[in-house]
Amino acid sequence: MRPRSSSQNRALSTSAWSVLANFLLAIAKGITGIFGHSFALVADALESMTDVFSSLLVHLGLRYAVKPPDSNHPYGHGRAEPLLTFLVVGFLMASATFIAMESIRHIRTPHQGPAAYTLAVLAAVILIKEGMFRWVAKAGSETHSTALAADAWHHRSDALTSAAAFAGISIALLSGGRFNAADDWAALAASCFMFYNAFLLFRPAWSEVMDEQVHEDLVQKIRVVAAEVPGVVATEKCHVRKAGMAYHVDLHAIVQGSISVSDGHQIAHLLKDRLVQALPEIADVLVHIEPTDSN
């Protein structure tokens, strides 16, 4: 069994820290929101609690996705990642729906205004969550993990939800209690952003499941590396499919039509080895040899 790559270990470590951060922040916001009479902060805590479950799903899913290929899964288990992202999107939409419904109920019901100290907690949360977004997003980009990218946007969603709550509580406090509902309007606005964010997460995961050809940058790198391999005259078709943090490539390479089958076979192996070495994100390459005199 092949050991995990550095990218896979980094993705797993990042997702584990994400779970812990979401849990601690959800507890802090929930306690502050309840005692500080801020539904926007309570809603924010509920959104963070869904983040705990979604981050846990991401971590468990990544542990499955990085398993090496076997007889039943010759392409590996990477497709678990986009499927996992769909679950994360579902959690996000469910929490957005609940927050929207509760916000409307609170707007229609007079209630006590929020406490001033809730602003200090929210300010700290915004800074922490934005930092988590940048850290997890960078890890997702560098490891090519769709699930980590989804988890990163959960952190950004939480930061913006907290920012909306901060604005709403500030208005409620500055108005001297005349606009206590501003806190709830802030929560409602945050739920709308959560729905939009869910769509942004859904789109790339759907693209991955459907094998949409959206990897033109990688295709260009493949053609550049292939052109440097001795015996390769040019490249023709190049199809790329993403499975988790890895890419699988189908490549047609053009060689001189006068060479032997054995020579063509050796060129194909050399081409595959060069590509995997030069582009570590590629898990496997299927090379089809085309002779120059082929129609």
ZAPA-413181 format. One record per residue (C-alpha): residue number from 0; residue in one letter; x, y, z. Coordinates in steps of 0.2 Angstrom, whole numbers. Layout:
<sites>
+-----+------+-------+-------+-------+
|  nr | rest |     X |     Y |     Z |
+-----+------+-------+-------+-------+
| NUM |    A |     X |     Y |     Z |
...
+-----+------+-------+-------+-------+
</sites>
This chain:
<sites>
+-----+------+-------+-------+-------+
|  nr | rest |     X |     Y |     Z |
+-----+------+-------+-------+-------+
|   0 |    M |     0 |     0 |     0 |
|   1 |    R |     7 |    17 |    -5 |
|   2 |    P |    10 |    29 |    10 |
|   3 |    R |     0 |    45 |    10 |
|   4 |    S |     7 |    60 |     0 |
|   5 |    S |    12 |    76 |     9 |
|   6 |    S |    -4 |    84 |     1 |
|   7 |    Q |   -15 |    71 |     8 |
|   8 |    N |    -7 |    72 |    25 |
|   9 |    R |    -9 |    91 |    25 |
|  10 |    A |   -27 |    90 |    19 |
|  11 |    L |   -31 |    78 |    34 |
|  12 |    S |   -22 |    89 |    46 |
|  13 |    T |   -31 |   105 |    40 |
|  14 |    S |   -48 |    97 |    41 |
|  15 |    A |   -45 |    91 |    59 |
|  16 |    W |   -40 |   108 |    65 |
|  17 |    S |   -55 |   115 |    56 |
|  18 |    V |   -67 |   104 |    66 |
|  19 |    L |   -59 |   109 |    83 |
|  20 |    A |   -60 |   128 |    78 |
|  21 |    N |   -78 |   127 |    73 |
|  22 |    F |   -83 |   118 |    89 |
|  23 |    L |   -74 |   130 |   101 |
|  24 |    L |   -81 |   145 |    91 |
|  25 |    A |   -99 |   138 |    91 |
|  26 |    I |   -99 |   136 |   110 |
|  27 |    A |   -92 |   153 |   113 |
|  28 |    K |  -105 |   162 |   101 |
|  29 |    G |  -120 |   151 |   108 |
|  30 |    I |  -116 |   156 |   126 |
|  31 |    T |  -113 |   174 |   122 |
|  32 |    G |  -129 |   175 |   111 |
|  33 |    I |  -141 |   167 |   124 |
|  34 |    F |  -135 |   178 |   139 |
|  35 |    G |  -132 |   193 |   128 |
|  36 |    H |  -150 |   192 |   121 |
|  37 |    S |  -144 |   192 |   103 |
|  38 |    F |  -153 |   181 |    90 |
|  39 |    A |  -141 |   185 |    77 |
|  40 |    L |  -127 |   178 |    88 |
|  41 |    V |  -137 |   163 |    92 |
|  42 |    A |  -140 |   161 |    73 |
|  43 |    D |  -122 |   163 |    70 |
|  44 |    A |  -118 |   149 |    83 |
|  45 |    L |  -131 |   137 |    75 |
|  46 |    E |  -122 |   140 |    58 |
|  47 |    S |  -105 |   137 |    67 |
|  48 |    M |  -112 |   121 |    74 |
|  49 |    T |  -117 |   115 |    57 |
|  50 |    D |   -99 |   119 |    52 |
|  51 |    V |   -94 |   107 |    66 |
|  52 |    F |  -103 |    93 |    58 |
|  53 |    S |   -99 |    98 |    40 |
|  54 |    S |   -80 |    99 |    45 |
|  55 |    L |   -81 |    82 |    53 |
|  56 |    L |   -89 |    75 |    37 |
|  57 |    V |   -75 |    83 |    27 |
|  58 |    H |   -61 |    75 |    38 |
|  59 |    L |   -69 |    58 |    38 |
|  60 |    G |   -72 |    59 |    20 |
|  61 |    L |   -55 |    64 |    16 |
|  62 |    R |   -48 |    49 |    26 |
|  63 |    Y |   -58 |    38 |    14 |
|  64 |    A |   -54 |    48 |    -1 |
|  65 |    V |   -35 |    46 |     1 |
|  66 |    K |   -36 |    27 |     1 |
|  67 |    P |   -26 |    20 |   -13 |
|  68 |    P |   -34 |    11 |   -28 |
|  69 |    D |   -40 |    -7 |   -26 |
|  70 |    S |   -48 |   -20 |   -36 |
|  71 |    N |   -65 |   -13 |   -34 |
|  72 |    H |   -59 |     5 |   -36 |
|  73 |    P |   -45 |     6 |   -49 |
|  74 |    Y |   -46 |    25 |   -50 |
|  75 |    G |   -45 |    27 |   -31 |
|  76 |    H |   -58 |    33 |   -19 |
|  77 |    G |   -57 |    52 |   -23 |
|  78 |    R |   -74 |    54 |   -29 |
|  79 |    A |   -80 |    53 |   -11 |
|  80 |    E |   -74 |    72 |   -10 |
|  81 |    P |   -87 |    80 |   -22 |
|  82 |    L |  -101 |    68 |   -14 |
|  83 |    L |   -95 |    74 |     3 |
|  84 |    T |   -96 |    92 |    -4 |
|  85 |    F |  -115 |    89 |    -8 |
|  86 |    L |  -118 |    85 |    10 |
|  87 |    V |  -109 |   101 |    16 |
|  88 |    V |  -120 |   111 |     4 |
|  89 |    G |  -135 |   102 |    11 |
|  90 |    F |  -130 |   107 |    29 |
|  91 |    L |  -127 |   125 |    24 |
|  92 |    M |  -144 |   126 |    15 |
|  93 |    A |  -153 |   118 |    30 |
|  94 |    S |  -145 |   130 |    43 |
|  95 |    A |  -149 |   145 |    31 |
|  96 |    T |  -167 |   140 |    30 |
|  97 |    F |  -169 |   138 |    49 |
|  98 |    I |  -160 |   155 |    52 |
|  99 |    A |  -171 |   164 |    40 |
| 100 |    M |  -187 |   157 |    48 |
| 101 |    E |  -182 |   161 |    65 |
| 102 |    S |  -176 |   178 |    60 |
| 103 |    I |  -193 |   182 |    53 |
| 104 |    R |  -202 |   176 |    69 |
| 105 |    H |  -191 |   187 |    79 |
| 106 |    I |  -193 |   202 |    68 |
| 107 |    R |  -212 |   200 |    71 |
| 108 |    T |  -210 |   198 |    90 |
| 109 |    P |  -204 |   212 |   101 |
| 110 |    H |  -190 |   207 |   112 |
| 111 |    Q |  -176 |   213 |   123 |
| 112 |    G |  -161 |   221 |   114 |
| 113 |    P |  -143 |   214 |   113 |
| 114 |    A |  -130 |   217 |   126 |
| 115 |    A |  -115 |   228 |   121 |
| 116 |    Y |  -102 |   215 |   126 |
| 117 |    T |  -108 |   204 |   111 |
| 118 |    L |   -99 |   215 |    99 |
| 119 |    A |   -82 |   211 |   107 |
| 120 |    V |   -85 |   192 |   105 |
| 121 |    L |   -91 |   195 |    87 |
| 122 |    A |   -76 |   206 |    83 |
| 123 |    A |   -64 |   191 |    88 |
| 124 |    V |   -74 |   178 |    79 |
| 125 |    I |   -74 |   188 |    63 |
| 126 |    L |   -55 |   189 |    64 |
| 127 |    I |   -53 |   171 |    68 |
| 128 |    K |   -65 |   165 |    55 |
| 129 |    E |   -57 |   176 |    41 |
| 130 |    G |   -40 |   169 |    46 |
| 131 |    M |   -47 |   151 |    45 |
| 132 |    F |   -54 |   154 |    28 |
| 133 |    R |   -38 |   160 |    21 |
| 134 |    W |   -28 |   146 |    29 |
| 135 |    V |   -40 |   132 |    24 |
| 136 |    A |   -43 |   139 |     6 |
| 137 |    K |   -24 |   140 |     3 |
| 138 |    A |   -23 |   121 |     9 |
| 139 |    G |   -37 |   117 |    -2 |
| 140 |    S |   -29 |   126 |   -17 |
| 141 |    E |   -12 |   118 |   -15 |
| 142 |    T |   -19 |   100 |   -12 |
| 143 |    H |   -32 |   102 |   -26 |
| 144 |    S |   -46 |    97 |   -13 |
| 145 |    T |   -64 |   101 |   -17 |
| 146 |    A |   -69 |    96 |     0 |
| 147 |    L |   -57 |   108 |     9 |
| 148 |    A |   -62 |   122 |    -3 |
| 149 |    A |   -80 |   119 |     3 |
| 150 |    D |   -74 |   119 |    21 |
| 151 |    A |   -65 |   135 |    18 |
| 152 |    W |   -80 |   144 |    11 |
| 153 |    H |   -89 |   138 |    27 |
| 154 |    H |   -77 |   148 |    37 |
| 155 |    R |   -79 |   163 |    26 |
| 156 |    S |   -98 |   161 |    27 |
| 157 |    D |   -97 |   161 |    46 |
| 158 |    A |   -86 |   177 |    46 |
| 159 |    L |   -99 |   186 |    35 |
| 160 |    T |  -113 |   180 |    46 |
| 161 |    S |  -104 |   187 |    61 |
| 162 |    A |  -100 |   203 |    52 |
| 163 |    A |  -119 |   205 |    48 |
| 164 |    A |  -123 |   201 |    66 |
| 165 |    F |  -110 |   214 |    72 |
| 166 |    A |  -119 |   227 |    61 |
| 167 |    G |  -136 |   223 |    67 |
| 168 |    I |  -131 |   223 |    85 |
| 169 |    S |  -122 |   240 |    83 |
| 170 |    I |  -138 |   248 |    75 |
| 171 |    A |  -149 |   241 |    89 |
| 172 |    L |  -137 |   248 |   102 |
| 173 |    L |  -134 |   265 |    94 |
| 174 |    S |  -153 |   267 |    92 |
| 175 |    G |  -156 |   266 |   110 |
| 176 |    G |  -168 |   251 |   108 |
| 177 |    R |  -179 |   258 |    95 |
| 178 |    F |  -172 |   246 |    82 |
| 179 |    N |  -169 |   230 |    91 |
| 180 |    A |  -175 |   221 |    76 |
| 181 |    A |  -159 |   226 |    67 |
| 182 |    D |  -151 |   211 |    75 |
| 183 |    D |  -164 |   200 |    67 |
| 184 |    W |  -163 |   208 |    50 |
| 185 |    A |  -144 |   205 |    51 |
| 186 |    A |  -147 |   187 |    54 |
| 187 |    L |  -160 |   186 |    39 |
| 188 |    A |  -147 |   195 |    28 |
| 189 |    A |  -134 |   182 |    33 |
| 190 |    S |  -145 |   167 |    28 |
| 191 |    C |  -147 |   174 |    11 |
| 192 |    F |  -128 |   175 |     9 |
| 193 |    M |  -128 |   157 |    15 |
| 194 |    F |  -139 |   151 |     1 |
| 195 |    Y |  -128 |   160 |   -12 |
| 196 |    N |  -113 |   152 |    -4 |
| 197 |    A |  -121 |   135 |    -5 |
| 198 |    F |  -123 |   137 |   -24 |
| 199 |    L |  -105 |   142 |   -26 |
| 200 |    L |   -99 |   126 |   -17 |
| 201 |    F |  -111 |   115 |   -27 |
| 202 |    R |  -105 |   121 |   -44 |
| 203 |    P |   -87 |   114 |   -44 |
| 204 |    A |   -92 |    98 |   -35 |
| 205 |    W |  -105 |    95 |   -49 |
| 206 |    S |   -92 |    99 |   -62 |
| 207 |    E |   -80 |    86 |   -55 |
| 208 |    V |   -94 |    72 |   -54 |
| 209 |    M |   -99 |    75 |   -72 |
| 210 |    D |   -81 |    75 |   -78 |
| 211 |    E |   -83 |    93 |   -85 |
| 212 |    Q |   -67 |    98 |   -95 |
| 213 |    V |   -62 |   113 |   -85 |
| 214 |    H |   -44 |   109 |   -83 |
| 215 |    E |   -36 |   119 |   -97 |
| 216 |    D |   -21 |   125 |   -87 |
| 217 |    L |   -16 |   108 |   -83 |
| 218 |    V |   -19 |   102 |  -101 |
| 219 |    Q |    -7 |   115 |  -107 |
| 220 |    K |     6 |   110 |   -94 |
| 221 |    I |     4 |    92 |  -100 |
| 222 |    R |     7 |    97 |  -118 |
| 223 |    V |    23 |   107 |  -113 |
| 224 |    V |    30 |    92 |  -103 |
| 225 |    A |    26 |    79 |  -117 |
| 226 |    A |    34 |    90 |  -130 |
| 227 |    E |    51 |    88 |  -121 |
| 228 |    V |    50 |    69 |  -121 |
| 229 |    P |    61 |    60 |  -134 |
| 230 |    G |    51 |    52 |  -148 |
| 231 |    V |    35 |    62 |  -145 |
| 232 |    V |    32 |    72 |  -161 |
| 233 |    A |    16 |    81 |  -154 |
| 234 |    T |     1 |    78 |  -144 |
| 235 |    E |   -17 |    76 |  -149 |
| 236 |    K |   -32 |    73 |  -138 |
| 237 |    C |   -30 |    76 |  -119 |
| 238 |    H |   -44 |    73 |  -107 |
| 239 |    V |   -42 |    76 |   -89 |
| 240 |    R |   -54 |    70 |   -75 |
| 241 |    K |   -52 |    75 |   -57 |
| 242 |    A |   -55 |    62 |   -43 |
| 243 |    G |   -52 |    70 |   -26 |
| 244 |    M |   -35 |    78 |   -24 |
| 245 |    A |   -28 |    69 |   -40 |
| 246 |    Y |   -30 |    70 |   -59 |
| 247 |    H |   -32 |    55 |   -71 |
| 248 |    V |   -26 |    59 |   -89 |
| 249 |    D |   -30 |    51 |  -106 |
| 250 |    L |   -17 |    57 |  -119 |
| 251 |    H |   -15 |    54 |  -137 |
| 252 |    A |     4 |    56 |  -142 |
| 253 |    I |    10 |    56 |  -160 |
| 254 |    V |    26 |    47 |  -164 |
| 255 |    Q |    35 |    43 |  -180 |
| 256 |    G |    25 |    30 |  -190 |
| 257 |    S |    41 |    20 |  -195 |
| 258 |    I |    46 |    15 |  -177 |
| 259 |    S |    42 |    -2 |  -170 |
| 260 |    V |    28 |    -6 |  -158 |
| 261 |    S |    41 |   -10 |  -145 |
| 262 |    D |    49 |     8 |  -147 |
| 263 |    G |    31 |    16 |  -147 |
| 264 |    H |    28 |     6 |  -131 |
| 265 |    Q |    44 |    13 |  -123 |
| 266 |    I |    40 |    31 |  -128 |
| 267 |    A |    23 |    29 |  -120 |
| 268 |    H |    30 |    23 |  -103 |
| 269 |    L |    43 |    37 |  -103 |
| 270 |    L |    30 |    50 |  -107 |
| 271 |    K |    19 |    44 |   -92 |
| 272 |    D |    34 |    43 |   -80 |
| 273 |    R |    39 |    61 |   -85 |
| 274 |    L |    22 |    68 |   -83 |
| 275 |    V |    19 |    60 |   -66 |
| 276 |    Q |    36 |    66 |   -60 |
| 277 |    A |    34 |    84 |   -67 |
| 278 |    L |    16 |    86 |   -61 |
| 279 |    P |    14 |    77 |   -44 |
| 280 |    E |    -5 |    81 |   -44 |
| 281 |    I |    -7 |    68 |   -58 |
| 282 |    A |   -11 |    51 |   -52 |
| 283 |    D |   -11 |    41 |   -68 |
| 284 |    V |    -9 |    44 |   -87 |
| 285 |    L |   -16 |    33 |  -100 |
| 286 |    V |    -6 |    36 |  -116 |
| 287 |    H |   -12 |    31 |  -133 |
| 288 |    I |     1 |    31 |  -147 |
| 289 |    E |    -4 |    38 |  -164 |
| 290 |    P |     8 |    37 |  -179 |
| 291 |    T |    12 |    52 |  -190 |
| 292 |    D |     5 |    44 |  -205 |
| 293 |    S |   -12 |    40 |  -197 |
| 294 |    N |   -27 |    48 |  -205 |
+-----+------+-------+-------+-------+
</sites>
